[in-house]
Amino acid sequence: MYIHKKRQQTNILDEYKLINIRNISEKHVKVNLLGVIIQKQSVKRCTTNFSSSNSQAVLGFTLRDSTYDWINGSYWGTFSSVNSVASQFNIGDCVIVLNAKLKFKERNSYEERFMVQTPSNYHLLLRDRSGSITQYALPDKLYISRLKSSLVCSAAYHRPLHQVIQEIYSKRFSNNQSHFNWNIYNPSLEFTFFAVVSEVKHPKTLLMSQKKLKCEGDEELTIQNASTTNKSKSIQSMEAVQTVLQLCEVMLFDDSCNCLPLIFWNEEWIHIALTAFIPYSTVLSIVNCPVRYDRYRKGVVASPNSKTLIIISPDCAEANRLSQHSKHRTQSIDILESGHTSFTVENVDDRLLQSLPMGYKTAQPEIYKVPLTSIHNILTVRDLKEGKVVAGYACTFAVFTKIDLDCENSQYLITLQCSNCHGRLRSCDPPADYDVTAPGKKFDPNVKCMFAMCTTPGCPTSGQRLSWFDKQHVNMEYGTFVHLSDHTGTYSRCLLASIAMEKLLGCSVEEFLHSPLEKRIRLKWEFCLRRFKVGLLLFYVLQYLV
């Protein structure tokens, strides 16, 4: 059977005189290639005369015929013919490219700016009158599967999602290190990373309105060097053209981050996401993907473009390890849904599942869903300090050797977030009229220093002096760094926060802030030097206590 397939493939090579991408040289005028489509762009018109059936169009694609060789190509022709060719094959299909002309790569060309980076020095050019792209059912399915699953970039260049998000935040951190500057935008932040699909949301349709100028003769008007008469004439014949766009949001995660939205605008990838992506099963290798801070979503998002390559279910050890992690996570979710735990976090916003920067000092809400009885990975403090486990859930048996419940500045024990933008609040002085007495006005000198201000640009509450106890505008939770010690050493980079600290102290954060200093000191020495079973969620930056 294998010999029969080899003979069939050899007959194809002889019939069309196919060559490999790595063998392309200057002596070739036209080439015929066989390979798998790993990237396909949307059909683009070269004119704005949408009513003409003869308008020119171009289709960009990337062809791969071996693990280390792939090449970009462009198919030119009328809009109707290019559209017809584009509908005949999809990403992942095996195709035969016939009568393709060769073109040297040029610096600052369209390919370099808007197409996938390739190891080849050439670019394929096809016309609707001479060249063709035809889908072919190659008998050797193993060959096709290998091309579709082989990495185009070494696994060592893939970064954890946690590091990607941290770098996006660090790029927007102002020079005085006091607040985040969301106005900085750098479109060149591209990253390569592994991720697992957790959810594919329903696609949305957008109607974009564009304006175009036309003469009376229904011809396109050139604005450059136009006279005053022509300009007024073009304004009279201005038309609005509406374009329908689709977007699909895919939620990703790995062992260091629980949520990163991936937004597809390409119709090909939207179709693949809806038909081929399996939640908690499909692993992706995403190469050269733009990642940015989205001010609308109040979080970091990834938005692939025409230069991005995505390999589905890559064949490598790192992807296999991530697949095993996703299976373990799925089992944990099944346990939680069966009602075996009392930890519940309702209506958790997706953007709050991302790893926030160190300045936020905030734990992700979903970590409290995991019961301690389901964590079987036992570590010592030495294991934590040596980095034997860099991410995931674990338990340790240790004592608190530092927990500053009696510190003078209570802000070191809590976290303050704006309820509107979820940004961190900064301490500030009380309002100017706070000391002014008035009938019916309550005055508490103990809370005079408990005011904060939101500094996020564009937030409705930005610049307002808010009380810590203003539940309408302020989210206040526990959050302080503690020291854990056992017979192997002391670890100081642990965050005791939110529900875990509230259960430990037995009182809410409002009750704790109003409690006298004597009670805080008594609580401190009640927990210091006592041995606890501590659940940890390990990240690359710090450890959260659960």
N, C-alpha and C positions, 0 to 999 in steps of 0.2 A: 504493500500500500504506500509506504513512504517513497519507494523508488518510482511508483507511478506518479505521485505528486511532483517529484523532482523533475520527471520528464515533461510534465505539463508546464511547469514553470520555465524550463529550458526552452520549450517550444515558443512560449510567449516572448522570451528574450530574443529569439531568432526571428520571429515573425515581424516584430516592430523595431528591431535593432535597438533595444533599450540599453541604456548605460546607467551606471551608478553616479550619484551626485559627486562622490569623491573623485571620480575620473573625469569630470568636466574640465576642459582646458580651452586655451585660446583657439585651437585648430577647429573646434566645433562651431559650425554656423547655426545649425538647428539640432535640437536634442529631443529624444523621447524618453520619458521617465515613468517608473512605476513606484508607487509609494502610498503612504497613509496621510490623509489630511489631519494635521494637528492644530491648525488654526484657520479660521475662515471669517473674513470681515463682511460687513453688510455691503450691499451694492450701493455705490455712490455715483450720483449724477455729476457730470462735468459742466452743466449749464443750469440756469435757473428757469428755463422755459419748460415748465412741467407739462404743458399741454401738448408738446410736440412728441410724436412717437419716435422721431429720429434723433433725439438727444443722445449724446454720448454718455457712456457709463463705464465703470471699472469695478472689477471684483478682485480683492486681494486675498491670497491664501498662502499657506505654508505647507510644504510637502516634505515628508520624512521617509527615507528608504533604508536607514540603518540606525544603530544605537547612537552613533556619533555624527551623523550627517543629516541636515535638513536645509531647505532652501526656500526663499520667498518667491512668489510669482504674482503677476497681474494679468487679468484677462480683460481686454478692451473690446468695445463694440457698441452697437446701439443698445438702448436701455432694454428693449424687448428681448434681444438675443442674449445679453448678459444675464438678465433675470431668468431666462429659460435655462441657461447653463447652471446658474447658482442653485436652482431647484432640483437639479439632478444628483447632487451629492451633498453630504453633511460631514461634520467633524467626526473623525474616526473611520470614515469609509476608505476603502482601497480604490485608487483611481489610476488611470493611464493618461499621461500628459503627452500629446503629440504635437510635433512641429513648433516647439517653443524656441524662440530666439533668445540669445544670451546677451546680457548687458552687465558691464562692470559696475560694482558698487561705487557710489560717489559720496563724498563727504557732504553732510548737511542736506542729503537728498530726502525725498519723501519716505523711502524705505527706512533710512536711518532714524527718522523722526517719528514715524507712525507705524512701523512694522516690527515683527519679532526679530530679535538678534539671532543671527545664524552664523555657523562656522564657515559657510561658503562665501567666496568672493564674487559670486555672480548672482544675477537676478533674472528670472524667467519672464519673457514678454510674449503674450499670445494675443491674436486678433480673431474676431469672430469669423473672418473670411478664410483664415489659413489654419490656425491652431484649434485644438479641441481638448476638453477635459471630460473623460468618460469614466463612469463608475465601473469597476471590474470585480467580479466575485472570484478572488484568488483561492484556489483549493487549500493552500498552506495556511490554515487558520492560526497555527502557532506563530508563524512569522508576523502576522498582523497583530496578534495579541502582544507580542514582544515589543513591537514598535509603539503601541498605544500605552504600554505600562512602563517603559524604560524612562528613567529620569533624563531631563535635558540639562540639569544642573546638579552638581555634586551635593550629596546630603549634608556635607559639612557647611555649605553656604545657606542652608535653611535655618531660620531663626525661630525661637519660640515666640508665640503670640504675646506673651507677657513682655518680652523685650521690645517687640514692635510697638506696643501701646505705650510703654514707658518712654521710648524715644520720641514718639509723637508729642507727648506731654512736655518732655524736656525741651523740645524745639520752641515751645510757646511759653517757656518760663522766662519772665522778665529778668533784666540784669540785676535788679536789687533783690531777687529771690524772695519777694514778698507776696506776689500774686501771679496768676496765670494770665498771659496776654493772648486772647483768642483771635485777635485781629491779624496775627502773622499767618501768612498762607504760603506754603512752599510746595508747588505741584510736583517737584522732582523727587519727593520721598517715595521711593519704590523699594519693596521688600520681597524676599523669597521665603516661604514658610510652608510647613505641613499643617494640615488641619482636618478635622472630622466634621462632617455635616450633621447638625443636630435638628435642623428644621428647614423646610422649603416652604416659604409663604406663597400665598396666591398672587399671581402677577397683577400689576396695575397698569392701566392704560392712561397715557397723558396725551393731550391735544395741544401741540405747540403751534403758535401762530407766527408766521414770518411775513415780512413785507417785501415786495419786489416792484421795481420800476419798469414800465413798458411804454414803448412808443405807440402811436396810433396804428402803425402797421404791424402790431403784435410782434415786434422785434425787441430784443433786449437793448437797453440804453446804457452806454458807457458813461459813467459820471466824470471821469478824468477829462480835464480840459473842455468841459461842456460849456456852452454859451448860456447866457441868462434865459434866452428863449427856450432852449432845450430843457433847462431845469424846470421851468414852470410847466412845460408840456409834460414832463415826466411825472410831476407831482399830480397832475390831473389824471394820469393813467395808472396811478399806484394801485396795486392789488394786494390783497392779503391771501397768503397761501398757508393752509393748515396741514401740519404733518402729525401723523399718529405715531407715538413712541410707546414702547412697553418697558417696564422694569420689573425685576423679580428679586426679592430679598431672600438670601440664604444665610442662616445662622451657623457659624462655625465655632469650634472649640478645640482645645488640646489639653495636655496635662498641666499647663501653666495658666490658662485663661479659660473661662467658662462661656464667653460670648464675644464674638466679633461678627458684626453684620457684613455680608458680602453682597454688593448690589450689582446685578447684571443688567446691562442695557442692550447687549447683543442678542438678537433673536435666536441665533444658533445655540448659545449657551443657556438661554431661558428654556428652550425646548429640551436640552439635555438635562438641566436641573429638574425639570418636571417629570421626566421619563426615566432617568438613570440614577439620580441621587437617592440613596436610601439612608434615612436618618439613623445615626449611631452606627453606621456600617461603612459608608463611603468615605475613603480617605483621599485627600487631594494634595497634590504638590503644585503650589501656585508660585510662578516665577515672574519677577519684575511686575508686581502688582502695586499700583498707587494706593497708599493708605493716608488718610487725613482725618482731622477733627471735624465733625459735622456739627455745626452750631444749632441746627434744627433738632437733631436727635440728642444733643448734649453728650456726645460720646464719639469714639473713634470708629470709623467705618473703612472698609476696603472696597474699591471700585475698579475692577479690571477694565483695561482699555485694549486697543488693537495691538499693543506691544506685549501684552500679558499672555503667558502660556500656562495652561492648566493640564496636568496629567492626572487622570482618574485612576485610583487604586494603584499607585506606583509600586513596583517590585523592588523593595529594599527593606533592610532590617528596621530602620526608623519608622517606616510606615506600618510595618507589622506590629511593632511595639505600641504605636498609637492606636492601632485597631484593637489590640488586647485591652488597652486602657478604656476604650469606648465600650467594649463589652462589659467590663467590670462596672462602669458607670451605669449602663443600662440595667444591670442586675440590681444595683443600689436603688435606682428609681422604681423598679418593680416592687422592691421591699417596702419603699415608702408609700407607694400607692395602695399596697395591701393593708395599710393601717397599723403597721407594727411600730410606729413611732409617734410621739406626741409633738414633735417639732413641726410647726406649720408656718410658712411664710406666704401669705396670700398676695396676689396682684403684684408680684415683683416685676419691676420694669426691666426690660432687656439691657438697657444701658448701665444699670447698676450691677450687672453681673460681670462687667469688665474689671480687670485689675486696675485700680486707681493708683496715681503716683504717691510717693511717700508722703508728700505734703498733706494729703487728705486724711491719713491715719484712720482709714475706714475699712472694716471687714465686709466682704460680700455677704449679702443676706442668705444666699442659698446654702452656705456651709452649715447652717444650723439645722438643716433638714436631715443631716447624716447622724444617726444614733451612734453612741460610743460602742455599743455591742456589736456593730457591724464592722468595726475597725480592728484588724488582727495584726497589723504591722507594728511591732514593739521596737522602740529605739531608745538608746541612751543619749545623754547630753553630748558625749563624745562623738556619737554618730552624727548628730546635728552639726557640730562644729567642723567635722571633717567632710561634710557634704556627701555622705554615702547615699542619701536620698535627697534629691533636689526638688521634687514636686510630688504631691499626692497626700493622702491622709495617713496619719500615724498616731501612735499612743506612746506616752512615756510616763514613768513613775518618778515624780520629782517633788521638791519642796519649793515654796516661794521664799527666796532670800531677799527679795526687794519688791515691795508693793507700796507705793507712796500714797496711801490714802489720807495722810495727815499733812500733805504739802500745802503751802500757803496759797499758791495759785491754783485754783480749782480747774482752770482750763486745761491743765496737764492730765486731768482725769476724764475728760469728756471730749466728744467731737461735736462740732456745730456745723450744720449744713443748711443752705438755703433751700426751702421747700419748693421753690419754683425752678431754679436752675441746677440744684444739687451741688453747687460750688461751696467751697469751704469759706466760712465766715471768719473775719478778722476782728480781734478785740478792738474796742474803741471806747471813748468817753461817753457818759450818758448825755441825753439831750440837754440843751442849755437851760430849759425850764424845769428840770427834774427836781431841783431843790425848792422850787417855788410852791408854797402851800396854797391850797384852794379847797373850798368846801366839797367834801365827798371824795377828795383825791387821796389815795393811799400812798404812804411814803415809808419805805423800808430801807434804812441805811445799809443793811447787810448786802443788798443786791445792787448797790450803786455801781459797783465795778463789773456787773454782769450784763454788759451790753456788747453787741457785735454788729458788724457791717458787711454786707455783700459787696464785692468789688468786681463782679463779672460784668463786662460791658454788654449792654442791651437787656439786662435783667430788669424787670419792673421794680424790684426792691433795691436796686443798686444805689448805694450812697445813703440809705436810710439806717438810722440807729435803732436796732431791734433788741428787745430784751431776750435773754436766753429762754425765758419761760413763755414767749409768744409762740404758741403751738401752731398758729395759723401761718406763720412765715418762717419758723425755725424748727429744724429737726435736731433734737438733742439726744445723744446716746452716750453710753459709757465708752471709754477708749483710752487705755494707758499702757505703757510698756512696763513689763515686769521681768524679773530675773528668775530663771529656773535652775535648780541645782540638784545633782545626785552624786553618787560616789565617783563619777568620772569627770566632773567639772561643773562649770556654771555657764549658762547661755543667757544673753541679755537682749536678744532681738526678737522678743515675743510680744505680741499685741493681745492683751486681754480686753475684749470689747463686747458691747451690746448685750445680747441675751445671756451669754456666758457669765459676764461680770454681774449682771442683775441677779441671776440665780445664786451666784456665790455670796453676794452681800445680803440678799434677801430683802432688798428695797429698791424702789425706782430711783432714777437719777435725780428727779425733783426732790424726793424725800432725803436723798443723801446730801444734796447741796444745802438743804435747810437744817441738817443735823448739826449739833454742836461739835466742837473739836474733840471733846472728851470721848464722844461716841466713835468718832473716826479712828482715834488712837486705839480704842479698845478693839475695834474691828480689825485694825492692822495687825495687832499682836495675836489676835485670834487665828489668823490665817498664816502668819509668818512661821516658818520652820515646821509646818504641818505637811505631811506627805499626801499628795493627791494623784489620782489617775487623770492625766491631762490628754485630751484629744487635740491633735495639731493638724492644721492644713498648711502644708509646706509650699512656699513659693520661692522664687529666685531672689526676692528682696528681703522678706521677713516672714515670720511664722505667726499664724493666727490661732488663738486658743478657742476651741469649740466645746 
